[in-house]
């Protein structure tokens, strides 16, 4: 998997409300996953519709 794949996986897990599932044997992938997860927690999912005011 590429770095971007790990970032996207982290974002998707955060948006789905899943606990972190950091890869244990690859520090680079773990870092990219954590980066994506943190970004996913701070931004809303693009697949969720905005609430109407």
Backbone as a ProteinNet text record, in pm:
[ID]
protein_1_A
[PRIMARY]
XXXXXXXXXXXXXXXXXXXXXXXXXXXXXXXXXXXXXXXXXXXXXXXXXXXXX
[TERTIARY]
84.7	0	89.5	42.1	116.9	87	167.7	143.1	2.7	-40.8	-174.4	-283.3	-261.5	-358.5	-374.3	-261.9	-268	-336.1	-308.7	-375.4	-526.1	-565.7	-708.4	-774.7	-704.2	-759.4	-781.9	-686.1	-700.6	-819.7	-836	-950.3	-1081.4	-1088.5	-1211.7	-1246.9	-1146.7	-1173	-1224.2	-1164.4	-1209.4	-1351.9	-1383.1	-1518.1	-1621.1	-1580.1	-1672.6	-1683.9	-1602.8	-1607.1	-1537.4	-1451.5	-1378.8	-1258.6	-1216.1	-1092.6	-972.5	-863.5	-742.6	-694.8	-655.9	-601.2	-466.4	-371.4	-240.3	-161.9	-100.8	-16	102.8	125.6	225.5	368.4	387.7	521.9	580.4	514.3	563.1	549.6	657.3	649.3	604.7	646.7	607.5	456.9	404.8	260.9	182.2	233.7	166	157.7	264.3	266.3	165.6	159.4	65.3	-79	-103.7	-237.6	-280.1	-189.6	-220.1	-248.3	-171.2	-194.1	-334.5	-372.4	-505.5	-615.2	-593.1	-693.4	-717.3	-607.8	-620.1	-690.8	-658.4	-724.8	-871.9	-902.7	-1041.5	-1124.8	-1061.6	-1133.5	-1168.5	-1088.3	-1109.8	-1195.4	-1219.8	-1302	-1417	-1525.9	-1639.8	-1619.4	-1683.1	-1675	-1738.5	-1675.4	-1736.4	-1859.7	-1880.5	-1996.8	-2119.3	-2102.2	-2216.1	-2276.6	-2405.3	-2467.9	-2465.3	-2456.9	-2461.4	-2601.6	-2609.2	-2739	-2799.5	-2926.4	-2993.8	-3029.2	-3005.6	-3034.1	-3172.6
-117.7	0	124.3	227.9	353.5	435	540.8	629.4	687.9	728.2	787.1	686.2	559.6	455.4	446.9	455.8	448.4	571.5	688.3	810.6	798.8	753.8	738.2	635.8	527.8	425.5	482.7	562.4	626.9	720.7	801.7	893.1	815.2	711.6	632.7	570.6	519.6	461.2	567.4	686.6	794.3	834.9	849	888.8	784.2	657.5	548.9	529.3	602.3	589.1	464.7	404.7	284.4	323	234.5	261	253.4	315.5	312.1	169.1	135.2	3.9	25.5	76.3	112.4	-13.6	-16.2	-130.6	-140.1	-257.6	-273.6	-289.8	-343.3	-380.7	-285.9	-175.4	-80.5	61.2	116.5	248.6	359.1	351.6	453.5	447	327.1	310.2	352.6	319.7	358	509.5	576.7	723.2	782.9	729.3	779.5	752.2	633.6	598.9	694.8	719.2	808.3	949.7	995	1127.1	1134.6	1033.8	1030.8	1022.6	943.8	929.4	1062.3	1131.6	1261.6	1362.6	1361.3	1452.9	1417.4	1289	1244.8	1284.9	1289.1	1328.8	1477.7	1559.1	1704	1754	1669.9	1710.7	1614	1664.2	1575.6	1492.5	1381.9	1294.8	1361.7	1353.7	1412.2	1334.4	1216.2	1137.1	1166.3	1238.3	1272.7	1404.9	1408.3	1533.8	1638.5	1762.6	1872.5	1883.3	1918.2	1937.2	2068.9	2063.8	2185.9	2271	2398.7	2491.2	2550.5
0	0	0	-64.4	-67.6	57.6	78.1	192.4	186.6	67.6	52.6	87.3	54.2	90.6	242.4	315.4	461	519.6	461.9	507.7	486.6	368.3	337.8	429.5	458.4	546.9	686.8	734.8	865.4	868.6	763.1	755.4	757	676.1	668.4	803	874.6	1006.3	1103.5	1099.2	1188.5	1154.8	1027	986.6	1023.3	1021.7	1055.8	1207	1283.9	1429.4	1480.4	1398.6	1438.6	1524.3	1612.8	1687.7	1593.4	1632.5	1549.6	1532.6	1409.9	1378.4	1310.1	1386	1333.6	1297.4	1177.1	1142.8	1239.7	1295.3	1400.9	1350.4	1232.5	1187.7	1084	1057.3	958.3	1013.6	1067.5	1130.1	1033.9	908.4	809.6	784	764	741.2	865.2	983.7	1107.3	1120	1082	1087.1	989.7	869.4	768.3	810.7	867	914.5	1025.4	1120.6	1232.5	1182.6	1086	1026.1	965.9	888.8	828.5	932.2	1037.1	1141.1	1211.4	1243.4	1310.9	1221.3	1093.2	1000.3	986.3	984	973.6	1094.2	1210.9	1332.5	1330.8	1263.7	1266.4	1151.9	1053.2	938.6	921.4	867.1	846.9	720.3	712.6	596.7	476.3	360.1	240.3	194.6	247.3	208.9	293	402.6	488.5	441.2	422	378.5	489.2	449.9	546.1	604.2	729.7	794.2	744.5	711.3	666.6	786.4	771.5	882.2	867
[MASK]
+++++++++++++++++++++++++++++++++++++++++++++++++++++

